[in-house]
Amino acid sequence: MGINFDDIKKKAQDALGKHGDKVEQGLDKASGFAKSKFGDKADKIDNVTDKAKGFLHKQAGGDDKPPQDPPKPGPPPS
């Protein structure tokens, strides 16, 4: 009697497909908390959060790119 990893993977993918939005909300909340404590690392925190969301989408059966927020305005070009 072994562990059926294919069955476990399918169940996890189904759960992510049904509740992926909740997982993304949790990632956003954790990211916000981390940035409140380590604001000087905000770019790295955002990068890791984006990678986690990409992994989430890939595991849920979609592409590996989460929907992108519109770009944030930066300083005007010199």
C-alpha atoms as one frame of an Amber mdcrd trajectory, in Angstrom:
protein
   0.000   0.000   0.000   1.828   3.057  -1.270   1.102   6.715  -1.523  -0.632
   7.735  -4.726   1.143  10.994  -5.507  -0.791  11.498  -8.734  -4.041  11.482
  -6.747  -2.613  13.941  -4.208  -1.389  16.216  -7.012  -4.806  16.150  -8.707
  -6.579  17.002  -5.455  -4.165  19.879  -4.810  -4.669  21.214  -8.347  -8.442
  20.976  -7.953  -8.269  22.862  -4.652  -6.070  25.553  -6.183  -8.432  25.827
  -9.120 -11.382  26.354  -6.797  -9.668  28.471  -4.137  -6.740  30.068  -5.957
  -8.152  33.527  -5.339  -8.030  32.922  -1.587  -4.421  31.743  -1.826  -3.536
  34.864  -3.841  -5.203  37.044  -1.211  -3.068  35.311   1.412   0.073  35.924
  -0.633  -0.846  39.606  -0.997  -1.520  39.903   2.727   1.771  38.210   3.621
   3.583  40.420   1.121   2.059  43.551   2.643   3.071  42.447   6.122   6.624
  41.674   5.001   6.897  45.067   3.308   5.669  46.789   6.469   8.532  45.159
   8.384  11.196  45.236   5.666  10.184  48.146   3.439  13.687  48.570   2.054
  13.317  45.092   0.483   9.934  45.834  -1.153  11.182  45.099  -4.684  12.481
  41.678  -3.663   9.294  40.910  -1.736   7.190  41.844  -4.774   9.404  39.661
  -6.992   8.987  36.635  -4.725   5.238  37.242  -4.469   4.946  37.382  -8.273
   6.911  34.134  -8.599   4.693  32.455  -6.002   1.588  33.600  -7.881   3.061
  32.313 -11.144   3.697  28.945  -9.519   0.159  28.961  -8.144  -1.307  29.597
 -11.602   0.875  26.947 -13.189  -0.113  24.341 -10.584  -3.788  25.229 -10.935
  -3.553  24.307 -14.606  -3.251  27.770 -16.094  -0.270  29.554 -17.514   2.519
  30.549 -15.179   1.827  34.277 -15.415  -0.651  35.812 -12.996  -2.727  38.756
 -14.152  -0.524  41.830 -14.033  -1.386  45.020 -12.230  -1.022  48.124 -14.364
   2.527  49.488 -14.251   3.201  52.002 -11.510   4.187  55.444 -12.729   7.857
  56.106 -12.267   9.865  59.278 -12.351   9.710  61.211 -15.618  12.519  60.450
 -18.079  15.470  62.794 -17.899
